[in-house]
Amino acid sequence: MSTATNVEATAVNTIEWLAEDSTTIVVPVYQRQYRWDIGGCEQLLSDVRAVAREDSSHRHFIGSILSAADDSDADTDLVLIDGQQRITTLMLLVAALRHAVQDSAPRLAADLDRVLVRPDDPTRTKLRPHDAWAELYESVVLERDGHADRESRFDDNYAFFRSQVHADEAPLIWAGLQKLEHVSITLGADANAQQIFASLNSTGEPLRDHELIHNYMLMGLTHTEQLEVEERFWLPIERHTGEAIGAFWRHYLVMTTGREVAANGEHGVYSAFRQSFPRVDLDHLQADAEVWRHYAEIYGILLDPSREQDPEIARQLRYVNTFGRASYPLVLSVYSEHARGLIERDELVETLEWIQAMYLRRTLVNLPNERLVARLCRARAHGRDALARAFARITPSDERVSAVVKYSELAHPAYVLGRIEGVDDPIDFDVEHIVPTVPSDSWSGDGVRQWIEYSDDERNAHRALAPTLGNLTLLEQRLSERVFGESYSVKRDSAYARSTIAETKALAATDTWGTAAISQRTIRLTADLLRIWARPALPEIDDDGLTPILDAVRRRGWPAGWEREFEYVEYRGERWEVFDVKHLFNRVFRRAWTDTRAAAVSYCAAHGGPIYDTMAWKGQWDQLDETHHLYMGWDSNYMMNAVQGVLHEADIASEVFVKYSYIGNVM
């Protein structure tokens, strides 16, 4: 039997291992911050107490601790690759116990000091966290003064242990600590630390995608190289993106790949990052990281448009944020081109306007806004005209929007009214319902009849139109509060006539307010809406909810007995009556074998199928010609991947769309 040469694993007593003079541990740069909460501390203390009460043969296993020697450091510290959270929490418990007994049990305090501090320098701890928070950790463990007003997990968890551990319980806690065991895994010089780290089932909180990316970037470097890359690149990326750093990486990858990247599941963002950047040696890393830092700086501006120096661009970015961050991959791309002098300012503003028009119009006509931006990024790679065509295809027409706006609740009313009525920032204004959504019995639109006298049909008509464009306007908050719930005539004279907004002030010229007035105003304001949120002026049609094949969801399976995944498939202008992935797979590969055989052969050579020279095993086959056969026994996930792959290989994927059935859309 062969033996491992790059990984050494040994079961050890945790306290004895920590107390050895040779054990000094450094947390590498790529590790995430310490973030165990009180619940984790409570569980650890409970486990220690429980094992302490058992007989002498019992032990408590805390998992594996993965480390490697740092040969770049003269002191040859152990680099802690996995186990930081557990070891740090354990050290905080030991520190709390040590401080509880320092006056009453000097011998026990000395034993605990052997775990906590270096034998050659009692001012330094055996565990050295990341440089960014090492001083904070040591000030807690060594009880240094001068940080009374700070807040940190170190302080919180140490305070918890101090509140729970008392001198009279010290022998029990110490006995429990001495029964802790772990598997110490030490890596040799040639071991793949990243692969081993990723495969371990840690007992701690799972790493998030951006933490795995951080780890992947830095783990193969020396400690000195890690510090350099961390300071020059990663920390600026963190500063620019803040809590949104995970979203930044996902949006960056959507921009660069032109494919949707899942934000959930088994680390979809991290997997996409590794596929895009398979080499992260120092030379490649520094070149790529310059680009990442550039886009992270832009991302920070998107998150906070007040950082933008150009007032018009800043205003447009604020408008885009009305619809969330889904468009950021495209905005990153076009903003970067403007910043690098590749496109003019007007083209950037134009693209931001197209984004707003697409999202607003689709929202108004109740179309989904998910899974749109990747196709726009792909189109952007072919220039402005291609992007304009892509926008036109998925932006509802003037006719469709006009028909819906008359009777539907207005989406994003403060934003829409602000732009129509010339209010740059509507924060100090209320969205005023001229007919209240719930009128009081005494409310009147004409000053003659009260609401209680309206017929049921009249009331229903007024209520239906209350949230629509024609019945809404912006009104200063001080005026709005004064006339809340009042009849139209009171609001007209006491508020609307005094407003600084021209569109609101114009209401004072209307004597009575009802459904006819609302309809007339809707028609007029709809013309403004269609002008401001203009669709690119191209002869494209609405896409009827079609999904580009590269954005089609790759599912693992469908409900038993379900036979209609798609309504139809649009293939290069043809409409195919194809209703599921299996038949789509068959038809696409048969067509590829006829029309784009070189691409089909290339794809199959790179992926080991699904076209073969012979039917080499039993299963479902379809014959393409006398010597070639298509294997049909794959699962739907493989088939969708293959369809997307061969169409991409043939460079015709942009001409193929699927129309999901109703239940297909729901799933």
C-alpha positions as CSV (number, residue, x, y, z in Angstrom):
1,M,0.0,0.0,0.0
2,S,1.3,3.4,-1.0
3,T,1.5,6.2,1.6
4,A,0.7,9.9,1.4
5,T,3.8,12.1,1.1
6,N,2.3,15.6,1.1
7,V,-0.3,15.4,3.9
8,E,0.3,14.3,7.4
9,A,-2.6,13.7,9.7
10,T,-2.3,13.0,13.4
11,A,-4.9,12.8,16.2
12,V,-3.7,15.1,19.0
13,N,-4.8,16.5,22.3
14,T,-5.8,20.1,21.5
15,I,-4.5,21.8,24.7
16,E,-1.2,19.9,24.7
17,W,-0.7,20.8,21.0
18,L,-1.4,24.5,21.7
19,A,0.8,24.5,24.8
20,E,3.9,23.1,23.0
21,D,6.7,25.7,22.8
22,S,7.0,25.0,19.1
23,T,3.3,25.8,18.4
24,T,2.9,29.4,17.1
25,I,0.1,30.0,14.6
26,V,-0.5,32.8,12.1
27,V,-3.8,33.3,10.4
28,P,-3.1,34.0,6.7
29,V,-4.2,37.1,4.8
30,Y,-6.8,35.2,2.8
31,Q,-8.8,34.1,5.8
32,R,-12.2,35.7,6.5
33,Q,-12.7,37.8,9.7
34,Y,-13.6,36.1,12.9
35,R,-17.4,35.9,13.2
36,W,-18.5,33.2,15.7
37,D,-21.5,34.5,17.6
38,I,-22.6,34.0,21.2
39,G,-24.5,30.9,20.2
40,G,-21.4,29.1,19.0
41,C,-19.5,30.1,22.2
42,E,-22.4,28.8,24.3
43,Q,-22.3,25.5,22.5
44,L,-18.5,25.2,23.0
45,L,-18.7,25.9,26.7
46,S,-21.5,23.4,27.0
47,D,-19.5,20.8,25.3
48,V,-16.5,21.5,27.5
49,R,-18.6,21.2,30.7
50,A,-20.3,18.0,29.5
51,V,-17.0,16.2,28.7
52,A,-15.5,17.4,32.0
53,R,-18.3,15.6,33.9
54,E,-17.6,12.3,32.1
55,D,-15.1,9.7,33.3
56,S,-11.4,10.0,32.4
57,S,-11.7,7.9,29.2
58,H,-14.1,10.3,27.5
59,R,-12.9,12.8,24.9
60,H,-14.6,15.5,22.8
61,F,-13.6,15.8,19.1
62,I,-13.6,19.3,17.7
63,G,-12.8,18.4,14.1
64,S,-9.7,18.8,11.9
65,I,-7.2,21.7,12.0
66,L,-5.4,22.2,8.7
67,S,-2.0,24.0,8.7
68,A,1.2,24.4,6.7
69,A,4.7,25.6,7.5
70,D,5.4,29.1,6.3
71,D,8.9,28.8,5.0
72,S,9.0,32.4,3.9
73,D,9.1,33.4,7.6
74,A,12.3,33.0,9.6
75,D,10.3,31.9,12.6
76,T,8.5,29.2,10.6
77,D,5.1,29.7,12.0
78,L,2.2,27.4,11.3
79,V,-0.1,28.9,8.7
80,L,-3.7,28.1,9.8
81,I,-5.6,27.1,6.6
82,D,-8.7,25.7,8.2
83,G,-9.8,26.0,11.9
84,Q,-9.4,29.7,12.6
85,Q,-12.9,30.2,14.0
86,R,-12.6,27.3,16.4
87,I,-9.1,28.0,17.6
88,T,-9.8,31.7,18.1
89,T,-12.9,30.9,20.1
90,L,-11.0,28.3,22.2
91,M,-8.3,30.9,22.9
92,L,-10.9,33.4,24.1
93,L,-12.3,30.8,26.5
94,V,-8.8,30.0,27.8
95,A,-8.1,33.7,28.2
96,A,-11.4,34.2,30.2
97,L,-10.5,31.2,32.4
98,R,-7.0,32.5,32.9
99,H,-8.2,35.9,34.0
100,A,-10.8,34.3,36.3
101,V,-8.0,32.4,38.3
102,Q,-5.0,34.7,38.0
103,D,-5.3,35.8,41.6
104,S,-6.6,32.6,43.2
105,A,-4.8,29.8,41.4
106,P,-1.3,30.9,40.1
107,R,-0.3,27.4,39.0
108,L,-3.4,27.0,36.8
109,A,-2.8,30.5,35.5
110,A,0.7,29.5,34.5
111,D,-0.6,26.4,32.7
112,L,-3.1,28.6,30.8
113,D,-0.4,31.1,29.9
114,R,1.5,28.3,28.1
115,V,-1.6,27.9,25.8
116,L,-2.1,31.6,25.3
117,V,1.3,33.4,25.0
118,R,4.7,32.7,23.4
119,P,7.3,31.4,25.8
120,D,10.0,33.7,24.4
121,D,7.8,36.8,24.5
122,P,4.8,37.0,27.0
123,T,3.6,40.2,25.2
124,R,2.7,38.2,22.1
125,T,0.0,35.6,21.8
126,K,0.6,32.2,20.3
127,L,-2.2,32.8,17.8
128,R,-1.6,35.7,15.5
129,P,-4.7,36.7,13.6
130,H,-4.8,38.7,10.3
131,D,-2.7,41.9,10.6
132,A,-5.8,44.0,10.2
133,W,-7.2,42.8,13.6
134,A,-4.2,41.2,15.4
135,E,-3.7,44.1,17.8
136,L,-7.4,44.1,18.7
137,Y,-7.3,40.3,19.4
138,E,-4.2,40.6,21.5
139,S,-5.6,43.5,23.5
140,V,-8.6,41.3,24.5
141,V,-6.6,38.2,25.3
142,L,-4.0,40.0,27.2
143,E,-6.4,42.5,28.8
144,R,-4.7,45.6,27.5
145,D,-6.4,49.0,28.3
146,G,-7.3,51.8,25.9
147,H,-10.2,50.3,23.8
148,A,-13.2,50.8,26.0
149,D,-15.4,52.3,23.3
150,R,-14.9,49.7,20.6
151,E,-17.1,46.8,19.4
152,S,-15.9,43.5,18.1
153,R,-16.7,39.8,18.1
154,F,-13.5,39.3,20.1
155,D,-14.8,41.6,22.9
156,D,-18.4,40.2,22.8
157,N,-17.3,36.5,23.0
158,Y,-14.7,37.1,25.6
159,A,-17.2,39.0,27.7
160,F,-19.6,36.1,27.4
161,F,-17.0,33.6,28.6
162,R,-16.0,35.9,31.5
163,S,-19.6,36.2,32.5
164,Q,-20.0,32.4,32.5
165,V,-16.6,31.2,33.8
166,H,-16.0,31.7,37.6
167,A,-13.0,30.8,39.7
168,D,-14.8,28.2,41.6
169,E,-15.7,26.3,38.4
170,A,-12.2,26.7,37.0
171,P,-11.0,23.1,37.8
172,L,-14.0,21.7,36.0
173,I,-13.5,23.9,32.9
174,W,-9.8,23.1,32.8
175,A,-10.5,19.4,33.0
176,G,-12.9,19.6,30.1
177,L,-10.5,21.7,28.0
178,Q,-7.8,19.0,28.5
179,K,-10.2,16.4,27.0
180,L,-10.5,18.2,23.7
181,E,-9.0,16.4,20.7
182,H,-8.6,17.2,17.0
183,V,-6.9,15.8,13.9
184,S,-3.9,18.0,13.1
185,I,-3.4,18.0,9.3
186,T,0.0,19.3,8.2
187,L,0.7,19.9,4.5
188,G,3.9,19.2,2.8
189,A,5.6,21.6,0.4
190,D,4.0,20.2,-2.7
191,A,0.4,19.7,-1.3
192,N,-2.5,21.6,-3.0
193,A,-3.7,23.6,-0.1
194,Q,-6.6,25.2,-2.0
195,Q,-8.0,21.8,-3.1
196,I,-7.7,20.3,0.3
197,F,-9.2,23.3,2.0
198,A,-12.2,23.4,-0.4
199,S,-12.9,19.6,0.1
200,L,-12.9,19.7,3.9
201,N,-16.3,19.6,5.7
202,S,-15.6,22.2,8.3
203,T,-17.7,22.3,11.5
204,G,-17.7,26.1,11.2
205,E,-20.0,28.4,9.3
206,P,-19.7,27.8,5.5
207,L,-17.6,30.2,3.6
208,R,-19.3,32.6,1.3
209,D,-18.4,32.9,-2.4
210,H,-16.3,36.1,-2.0
211,E,-14.4,34.5,0.9
212,L,-13.7,31.4,-1.3
213,I,-12.5,33.8,-4.1
214,H,-10.3,35.6,-1.6
215,N,-8.9,32.3,-0.4
216,Y,-8.4,31.0,-4.0
217,M,-6.5,34.1,-5.0
218,L,-4.0,34.2,-2.2
219,M,-3.5,30.6,-0.9
220,G,-0.8,29.7,-3.4
221,L,1.3,32.7,-2.6
222,T,4.0,33.2,0.0
223,H,3.0,35.2,3.1
224,T,4.9,38.2,1.8
225,E,3.2,38.0,-1.6
226,Q,-0.2,37.6,0.2
227,L,0.4,40.8,2.1
228,E,1.4,42.7,-1.0
229,V,-1.7,41.6,-3.0
230,E,-4.0,42.1,-0.1
231,E,-2.8,45.7,0.4
232,R,-2.7,46.7,-3.3
233,F,-5.8,44.9,-4.5
234,W,-8.1,43.1,-2.2
235,L,-8.5,45.8,0.5
236,P,-9.3,48.5,-2.1
237,I,-11.9,46.1,-3.6
238,E,-13.4,45.6,-0.1
239,R,-13.4,49.4,0.6
240,H,-15.2,50.2,-2.7
241,T,-17.8,47.4,-2.5
242,G,-18.4,47.0,1.3
243,E,-21.1,44.6,2.2
244,A,-22.0,44.2,-1.5
245,I,-18.7,42.5,-2.3
246,G,-20.4,39.2,-3.0
247,A,-22.8,40.9,-5.4
248,F,-19.8,42.7,-7.1
249,W,-18.1,39.4,-8.0
250,R,-21.4,38.0,-9.4
251,H,-22.1,41.1,-11.5
252,Y,-18.5,41.3,-12.7
253,L,-18.6,37.7,-13.9
254,V,-22.0,38.2,-15.6
255,M,-20.4,41.2,-17.4
256,T,-17.3,39.3,-18.5
257,T,-18.9,35.9,-19.4
258,G,-22.2,37.1,-20.8
259,R,-23.9,34.3,-18.9
260,E,-26.1,34.4,-15.9
261,V,-24.3,33.3,-12.7
262,A,-26.4,31.8,-9.9
263,A,-26.2,33.7,-6.6
264,N,-27.3,30.6,-4.6
265,G,-26.7,26.9,-4.6
266,E,-23.3,25.3,-4.3
267,H,-21.1,28.4,-4.6
268,G,-22.0,29.3,-8.2
269,V,-20.1,32.6,-8.2
270,Y,-16.9,30.9,-6.9
271,S,-17.2,28.2,-9.5
272,A,-17.7,30.7,-12.3
273,F,-14.7,32.7,-11.0
274,R,-12.4,29.6,-11.1
275,Q,-13.5,28.8,-14.6
276,S,-12.8,32.3,-15.7
277,F,-9.5,32.6,-13.9
278,P,-7.9,29.1,-13.8
279,R,-4.4,30.5,-13.2
280,V,-3.7,32.7,-10.2
281,D,0.1,32.7,-10.0
282,L,1.5,36.0,-9.0
283,D,2.1,37.4,-12.5
284,H,-1.4,36.5,-13.8
285,L,-3.0,37.6,-10.5
286,Q,-1.5,41.1,-10.5
287,A,-2.5,41.7,-14.1
288,D,-6.1,40.5,-13.4
289,A,-6.3,42.2,-10.0
290,E,-5.6,45.6,-11.6
291,V,-8.8,45.1,-13.7
292,W,-10.8,43.9,-10.7
293,R,-9.8,46.9,-8.7
294,H,-10.9,49.2,-11.6
295,Y,-14.3,47.6,-11.7
296,A,-14.7,47.6,-7.9
297,E,-14.1,51.4,-7.9
298,I,-16.9,51.8,-10.5
299,Y,-19.1,49.5,-8.4
300,G,-18.7,51.7,-5.4
301,I,-19.9,54.7,-7.5
302,L,-23.0,52.7,-8.6
303,L,-23.7,51.9,-5.0
304,D,-23.3,55.6,-4.0
305,P,-23.8,57.9,-7.1
306,S,-22.8,60.9,-4.9
307,R,-19.2,59.8,-5.6
308,E,-19.7,60.6,-9.3
309,Q,-18.3,64.0,-10.3
310,D,-20.5,64.5,-13.4
311,P,-24.0,65.7,-12.1
312,E,-25.9,64.3,-15.1
313,I,-24.3,60.8,-14.8
314,A,-24.8,60.8,-11.1
315,R,-28.5,61.7,-11.6
316,Q,-28.9,58.9,-14.1
317,L,-27.2,56.4,-11.8
318,R,-29.6,57.3,-9.0
319,Y,-32.5,56.7,-11.4
320,V,-31.1,53.3,-12.4
321,N,-30.9,52.3,-8.7
322,T,-34.7,52.7,-8.6
323,F,-34.9,49.3,-10.1
324,G,-32.2,47.6,-7.9
325,R,-28.8,46.3,-8.9
326,A,-29.8,43.7,-11.5
327,S,-28.5,46.0,-14.3
328,Y,-25.1,46.6,-12.7
329,P,-23.2,44.1,-15.0
330,L,-24.1,46.2,-18.1
331,V,-23.6,49.5,-16.3
332,L,-20.1,48.4,-15.2
333,S,-19.3,47.6,-18.8
334,V,-20.5,50.9,-20.4
335,Y,-19.2,53.1,-17.5
336,S,-15.8,51.5,-17.8
337,E,-15.7,52.2,-21.5
338,H,-16.6,55.8,-20.8
339,A,-14.0,56.1,-18.0
340,R,-11.3,54.7,-20.4
341,G,-12.2,57.1,-23.2
342,L,-13.6,54.4,-25.5
343,I,-17.1,56.0,-25.7
344,E,-18.5,59.4,-25.3
345,R,-20.5,60.6,-22.3
346,D,-23.7,60.8,-24.4
347,E,-23.5,57.1,-25.2
348,L,-23.2,56.2,-21.5
349,V,-26.2,58.4,-20.6
350,E,-28.2,56.9,-23.5
351,T,-27.5,53.4,-22.2
352,L,-28.6,54.3,-18.7
353,E,-31.8,55.8,-20.2
354,W,-32.4,52.5,-22.1
355,I,-32.0,50.5,-18.9
356,Q,-34.6,52.6,-17.2
357,A,-37.0,52.5,-20.1
358,M,-36.7,48.7,-20.3
359,Y,-37.3,48.1,-16.6
360,L,-40.1,50.6,-16.2
361,R,-42.0,49.5,-19.3
362,R,-41.7,45.8,-18.4
363,T,-42.9,46.5,-14.9
364,L,-45.8,48.5,-16.1
365,V,-47.0,45.7,-18.4
366,N,-46.3,43.0,-15.7
367,L,-43.4,41.3,-17.5
368,P,-40.6,39.6,-15.4
369,N,-37.3,41.5,-15.1
370,E,-35.1,38.6,-14.2
371,R,-32.5,37.1,-16.5
372,L,-32.2,40.0,-18.9
373,V,-28.9,41.6,-18.3
374,A,-26.6,38.8,-19.5
375,R,-28.0,39.0,-23.0
376,L,-27.5,42.7,-23.0
377,C,-23.9,42.3,-22.0
378,R,-23.4,39.9,-24.9
379,A,-25.0,42.4,-27.2
380,R,-22.9,45.2,-25.8
381,A,-19.7,43.3,-26.8
382,H,-20.8,43.8,-30.5
383,G,-21.3,47.6,-30.1
384,R,-24.0,50.2,-29.6
385,D,-26.2,49.2,-32.5
386,A,-26.4,45.6,-31.4
387,L,-27.2,46.7,-27.8
388,A,-30.0,49.0,-29.2
389,R,-31.5,46.1,-31.0
390,A,-31.3,43.9,-27.9
391,F,-33.1,46.6,-25.8
392,A,-35.7,47.1,-28.5
393,R,-36.6,43.4,-28.6
394,I,-37.3,43.2,-24.9
395,T,-38.7,46.7,-24.2
396,P,-42.5,46.8,-24.6
397,S,-43.9,49.0,-27.3
398,D,-45.7,52.4,-26.9
399,E,-49.0,50.8,-27.8
400,R,-48.7,48.1,-25.2
401,V,-47.6,50.5,-22.4
402,S,-50.4,53.0,-23.3
403,A,-53.1,50.4,-23.0
404,V,-51.9,49.3,-19.6
405,V,-51.1,52.6,-18.0
406,K,-54.8,53.8,-18.2
407,Y,-56.0,51.2,-15.7
408,S,-53.0,49.8,-13.8
409,E,-51.4,51.0,-10.6
410,L,-48.4,53.2,-11.4
411,A,-45.1,51.5,-10.6
412,H,-42.3,53.5,-8.8
413,P,-44.6,56.5,-8.6
414,A,-42.2,58.9,-6.9
415,Y,-39.5,58.2,-9.5
416,V,-42.0,58.4,-12.4
417,L,-43.7,61.6,-11.2
418,G,-40.4,63.1,-10.3
419,R,-39.1,62.8,-13.8
420,I,-42.3,63.8,-15.5
421,E,-42.9,66.8,-13.2
422,G,-39.3,68.0,-13.2
423,V,-38.4,67.1,-9.5
424,D,-34.8,65.8,-9.5
425,D,-35.0,64.4,-5.9
426,P,-38.6,63.8,-4.6
427,I,-37.5,63.0,-1.1
428,D,-39.3,66.1,0.3
429,F,-42.5,65.4,-1.6
430,D,-45.4,63.1,-1.1
431,V,-47.1,61.1,-3.8
432,E,-50.5,62.7,-3.7
433,H,-53.7,60.7,-4.6
434,I,-56.1,63.4,-5.8
435,V,-59.0,61.0,-5.3
436,P,-58.0,59.2,-2.1
437,T,-57.5,55.5,-2.2
438,V,-60.1,55.3,0.6
439,P,-62.3,58.4,0.5
440,S,-64.3,59.4,3.6
441,D,-68.1,59.6,3.4
442,S,-67.8,63.4,3.2
443,W,-65.3,63.5,0.4
444,S,-66.4,65.3,-2.8
445,G,-65.0,65.7,-6.2
446,D,-67.3,68.5,-7.4
447,G,-68.3,70.3,-4.2
448,V,-71.9,69.2,-4.6
449,R,-72.2,65.5,-4.0
450,Q,-70.5,63.7,-1.2
451,W,-68.9,60.2,-1.5
452,I,-71.7,58.6,0.4
453,E,-74.1,59.7,-2.3
454,Y,-72.0,58.1,-5.1
455,S,-73.5,54.9,-6.6
456,D,-71.6,51.6,-6.2
457,D,-70.5,51.8,-9.9
458,E,-69.2,55.3,-9.4
459,R,-67.3,54.4,-6.3
460,N,-65.7,51.3,-7.9
461,A,-64.6,53.3,-10.9
462,H,-63.0,56.0,-8.8
463,R,-61.3,53.4,-6.6
464,A,-59.9,51.6,-9.6
465,L,-58.4,54.8,-11.0
466,A,-57.1,56.1,-7.7
467,P,-53.6,54.5,-8.0
468,T,-53.2,55.3,-11.8
469,L,-50.9,57.8,-13.4
470,G,-53.7,60.4,-14.0
471,N,-54.7,60.6,-10.4
472,L,-51.2,61.0,-8.9
473,T,-49.0,64.1,-8.5
474,L,-46.2,65.2,-6.3
475,L,-47.0,67.6,-3.5
476,E,-44.8,69.3,-0.9
477,Q,-45.0,67.4,2.4
478,R,-46.1,70.5,4.4
479,L,-49.0,71.0,2.0
480,S,-49.9,67.4,1.8
481,E,-50.2,67.1,5.6
482,R,-52.4,70.1,5.7
483,V,-55.1,68.8,3.3
484,F,-54.9,65.0,3.9
485,G,-58.2,63.4,3.2
486,E,-59.9,66.6,2.3
487,S,-62.3,67.0,-0.7
488,Y,-60.9,68.0,-4.0
489,S,-62.0,71.7,-3.8
490,V,-60.2,72.1,-0.5
491,K,-57.0,70.5,-1.8
492,R,-57.2,72.5,-5.0
493,D,-57.4,75.9,-3.3
494,S,-55.3,75.2,-0.2
495,A,-52.5,73.0,-1.6
496,Y,-52.4,72.5,-5.3
497,A,-52.6,76.2,-6.1
498,R,-49.7,76.9,-3.7
499,S,-47.4,74.1,-5.0
500,T,-44.1,75.0,-6.7
501,I,-44.5,72.1,-9.1
502,A,-46.0,73.3,-12.3
503,E,-47.9,70.1,-13.1
504,T,-49.5,70.1,-9.6
505,K,-50.2,73.8,-9.7
506,A,-52.1,73.3,-13.0
507,L,-54.7,71.2,-11.2
508,A,-56.0,74.5,-9.7
509,A,-57.5,75.2,-13.2
510,T,-59.7,72.1,-13.0
511,D,-63.0,72.8,-11.3
512,T,-64.1,69.3,-10.6
513,W,-62.3,65.9,-10.3
514,G,-63.6,62.5,-11.3
515,T,-63.0,59.7,-13.7
516,A,-63.2,61.8,-16.8
517,A,-60.6,64.3,-15.5
518,I,-58.4,61.3,-14.5
519,S,-58.6,59.8,-17.9
520,Q,-57.8,63.0,-19.7
521,R,-54.8,63.6,-17.5
522,T,-53.6,60.0,-18.0
523,I,-53.6,60.5,-21.8
524,R,-51.5,63.7,-21.5
525,L,-49.0,62.3,-19.0
526,T,-48.7,59.0,-20.8
527,A,-47.3,60.9,-23.8
528,D,-44.6,62.4,-21.5
529,L,-43.9,58.9,-20.0
530,L,-43.4,57.4,-23.5
531,R,-41.1,60.3,-24.5
532,I,-39.0,60.2,-21.3
533,W,-38.7,56.4,-21.1
534,A,-38.3,56.0,-24.9
535,R,-37.7,52.6,-26.5
536,P,-34.8,52.5,-29.0
537,A,-36.3,53.6,-32.3
538,L,-35.8,50.4,-34.2
539,P,-38.3,48.2,-36.1
540,E,-38.0,45.4,-33.5
541,I,-41.0,43.6,-32.0
542,D,-41.7,42.6,-28.5
543,D,-40.2,39.2,-27.9
544,D,-43.3,37.7,-26.4
545,G,-41.3,36.7,-23.3
546,L,-38.8,34.7,-25.3
547,T,-35.6,33.6,-23.4
548,P,-32.3,33.4,-25.3
549,I,-31.0,29.8,-25.3
550,L,-27.9,30.8,-23.4
551,D,-30.1,32.2,-20.6
552,A,-32.4,29.2,-20.5
553,V,-32.5,27.7,-17.0
554,R,-30.6,24.4,-16.7
555,R,-32.8,22.3,-14.5
556,R,-32.1,18.8,-13.2
557,G,-35.6,17.4,-13.7
558,W,-39.2,18.1,-14.1
559,P,-42.4,16.9,-12.4
560,A,-43.4,13.3,-13.2
561,G,-45.8,13.2,-16.2
562,W,-45.2,16.8,-17.2
563,E,-44.7,17.0,-21.0
564,R,-44.8,20.7,-21.8
565,E,-41.7,22.6,-20.7
566,F,-41.8,25.0,-23.6
567,E,-44.6,26.6,-25.6
568,Y,-42.3,26.7,-28.6
569,V,-38.7,27.3,-29.7
570,E,-37.6,30.0,-32.1
571,Y,-34.6,28.8,-34.1
572,R,-33.1,31.3,-36.5
573,G,-36.5,32.7,-37.5
574,E,-38.2,29.3,-37.6
575,R,-40.9,28.4,-35.0
576,W,-40.4,24.8,-33.8
577,E,-43.2,23.0,-32.0
578,V,-40.8,21.5,-29.5
579,F,-42.0,21.2,-25.9
580,D,-39.2,19.7,-23.8
581,V,-35.4,19.6,-23.5
582,K,-35.1,16.1,-24.8
583,H,-36.7,16.9,-28.1
584,L,-34.9,20.2,-28.3
585,F,-31.6,18.4,-27.8
586,N,-32.4,15.9,-30.6
587,R,-33.5,18.6,-33.1
588,V,-30.6,21.0,-32.4
589,F,-28.0,18.3,-32.8
590,R,-29.6,16.9,-35.9
591,R,-29.7,20.4,-37.4
592,A,-26.1,21.0,-36.3
593,W,-25.0,17.8,-38.1
594,T,-26.6,19.2,-41.3
595,D,-25.9,22.9,-41.1
596,T,-22.9,23.4,-38.9
597,R,-21.1,20.0,-38.9
598,A,-17.7,21.4,-38.1
599,A,-18.9,23.1,-35.0
600,A,-20.7,19.9,-33.9
601,V,-17.6,17.8,-34.5
602,S,-15.5,20.3,-32.5
603,Y,-17.9,20.4,-29.6
604,C,-18.1,16.6,-29.4
605,A,-14.4,16.2,-29.6
606,A,-13.9,18.6,-26.7
607,H,-16.7,17.1,-24.5
608,G,-16.6,13.4,-25.4
609,G,-20.0,13.3,-27.1
610,P,-22.9,13.2,-27.5
611,I,-22.3,12.1,-31.1
612,Y,-20.4,8.8,-31.6
613,D,-19.2,6.7,-34.4
614,T,-20.8,3.5,-33.0
615,M,-23.6,2.6,-30.6
616,A,-21.0,1.3,-28.1
617,W,-23.5,0.6,-25.3
618,K,-27.1,-0.2,-24.7
619,G,-29.5,2.8,-24.4
620,Q,-31.5,5.3,-26.4
621,W,-29.8,6.2,-29.7
622,D,-30.8,8.2,-32.8
623,Q,-29.0,7.6,-36.1
624,L,-27.7,10.7,-37.8
625,D,-26.2,9.0,-40.8
626,E,-24.7,5.6,-41.7
627,T,-21.7,6.0,-39.4
628,H,-22.8,8.5,-36.7
629,H,-25.2,8.2,-33.8
630,L,-26.6,10.6,-31.2
631,Y,-27.0,9.2,-27.7
632,M,-30.3,10.2,-26.1
633,G,-30.0,8.8,-22.6
634,W,-28.7,11.9,-20.9
635,D,-30.5,13.8,-18.1
636,S,-32.1,17.1,-18.9
637,N,-29.3,19.1,-17.3
638,Y,-26.7,17.6,-19.5
639,M,-28.9,18.0,-22.6
640,M,-29.5,21.7,-22.0
641,N,-25.7,22.2,-21.4
642,A,-25.0,20.4,-24.7
643,V,-27.6,22.4,-26.6
644,Q,-26.1,25.7,-25.4
645,G,-22.6,24.5,-26.0
646,V,-23.0,23.4,-29.6
647,L,-25.0,26.5,-30.5
648,H,-22.3,28.7,-28.9
649,E,-19.6,26.7,-30.8
650,A,-21.5,27.4,-34.1
651,D,-21.8,31.1,-33.2
652,I,-25.6,31.0,-33.7
653,A,-26.8,30.9,-30.1
654,S,-27.9,34.6,-30.3
655,E,-30.5,33.4,-32.9
656,V,-32.2,30.7,-30.8
657,F,-34.9,31.4,-28.2
658,V,-37.2,29.4,-26.1
659,K,-40.7,30.3,-24.9
660,Y,-41.4,28.7,-21.6
661,S,-44.8,27.3,-20.9
662,Y,-46.7,28.7,-17.9
663,I,-45.5,26.2,-15.4
664,G,-42.0,26.3,-17.0
665,N,-41.9,30.0,-16.1
666,V,-43.1,29.3,-12.6
667,M,-40.3,26.8,-12.0
